[in-house]
Amino acid sequence: QLQASGGGLVQAGGSLRLSCAASGRTLANYATAWFRQAPGKERGFVTAIIPGASTYYADSVAGRFTISRDNAKNTVHLQMNSLQPEDTAVYYCALDATFRPTWKRAGYYAASTTYDYWGQGTLVTVSS
């Protein structure tokens, strides 16, 4: 199970940190990602971190967002800086149930169909 938290209301240029806590699986052994869905839009990839700690980012957030994993707390964090109104969305964490996957193309981790488990979502609202 995945539990996302940390959303809220922030002004443009501000920061938020989202967290995704897991139970039942050790996140260090699985790929974990964040997706987001804005009103009226499809769910889209934000970032992912894989067991070797490599990370992947959507072009729209690269350089502003940072994904990290706290193995001791079995939690993945998403630090979001320089937030803009277009970042407003419900953010979902997701987990790929493949145990320590072999090498995959970046597109594998960006596809929502890769992920088997999803958190409940946390709303991020960025005001202008």
Buried (B, 14 or more C-beta within 10 A) or exposed (E): EBBBBBBEEBEEEBEBEBBBBBEEBEBBEBBBBBBBBBEEEEBBBBBBBBBEEEBBBBEBBEEBBBBEBEEEEBBBBBBBBEBBEEBBBBBBBBBBEBEEBEEBEEEBBBEBEBBEBBBEBBEBBBEE
